[in-house]
Amino acid sequence: MQFELDEEQAEWRSILRRFVEKEVAPFAREYEEAHRYPTEIIEKMKDLGLFGVTVPDQYGGMDTGAVGLAIMFEEISRGWMSVAGALGSHTLACFMIAKHGTEEQKQRLLPDLATGKRRTALALTEAGAGSDLQGIKTRAVRDGDGYRINGSKMWITNARYADPLPVLVRTGTQNRGSRELSILLVDGDAEGLEVSRDLGKLGYRGIETCEVVLNDVWVPEANLLGGEEGKGLKQVLSSLEIGRVNVAARSLGIAQSALDKALTYAKQREAFEQPIAEFQAVQLKLAKMATDIQAARLLTWWAASAIDRGARSDVESGMAKYLASETAVSAALESMRIHGASGYSTEFEVERLYRDAPLMVIGEGTNDILSMVIARGLLKNAG
């Protein structure tokens, strides 16, 4: 049983860590406070090939595997979780196209997506359908040799930059159920596709999160993912395992950053003529944070390894996302407590970690929903 990264994975982590320390972490506060989109950082991520980590080699990608993806998202999120969001839905959509797309779709889209020349996203959630994707209302009806889409989507990262934008739609007449759900790849310049507004957020700043409206948007039949109707939900769910590893790893980045900052501050801050790191109460917090983070990291690598082996990983990825995100929330709070009043100040970055962490509990399936996924998997395999 392997508990360490191999040589190639360790080198990948070193490359990413150097990149983040030089090109991401020093600028995170500046971008966030200015609500400025990190265009310059994203261009450098393109140069590093990060947009192609879930694109197979034959289409110009890096194909690092799920463990490599987890390493990338943790390291970037240690510097600034928001900028990892520009990669999050992109890598998930690329994985979905590579796994379920027709050969024509792969050849047409993946090479440019791998380099970041094109970027993509994923439009699933609606105002009345988040975890309940079978309840979506966005509908596509046949119109000539294509489809006409009407509806709206919420909480879409990369909405302004996605070309194509994969949209989960209802291609039948029923109002619920999964058999009539399909994915249509909507061109970024399609007439009737509109980003109607940016949504304000507690954290996850700098990266846009939008409402998207589709008003009589026409999409050619060639853009039906996989070329067959009714496969949309299966295509999405099979890809969300990668999405949960992504969120688990971003959670680890937040948690590890919180611990790093707590360790540094505890050694520097003095009270009663000694560093607060000498106090047992502080040491207990640090020890629990470090233990929880390493446990969540190993669980994330375990889930990612299952995906790389081609095994089903809904329970494993659910466990990893659940534990890592809860650890991010607790680590951010404990780090703030160790910092005392300074942790509540915007002069210290721990307050940003505290604002970013709750999204990890909610995103890619709330932890309450994932608990049910885990339990159902356990019950199914019991005995």
Secondary structure, DSSP 4 states (H G I P E B T S, - for coil): ---S--HHHHHHHHHHHHHHHHHTGGGHHHHHHTT---HHHHHHHHHTTGGGTTS-GGGT----HHHHHHHHHHHHHHH-HHHHHHHHHHHHHHHHHHHHS-HHHHHHHHHHHHHTSSB---B--BTTBSS-GGG---EEEEETTEEEEEEEEEEEETTTTBSSEEEEEE-SS-SS-STTEEEEEE-TT-TTEEEEEEPP-SS--SS-EEEEEEEEEEEEGGGBGGG-TT-HHHHHHHHHHHHHHHHHHHHHHHHHHHHHHHHHHHHH-EETTEEGGGSHHHHHHHHHHHHHHHHHHHHHHHHHHHHHTT---HHHHHHHHHHHHHHHHHHHHHHHHHHGGGGGSTTSTHHHHHHHHHHHHHTTS-HHHHHHHHHHHHHHH--
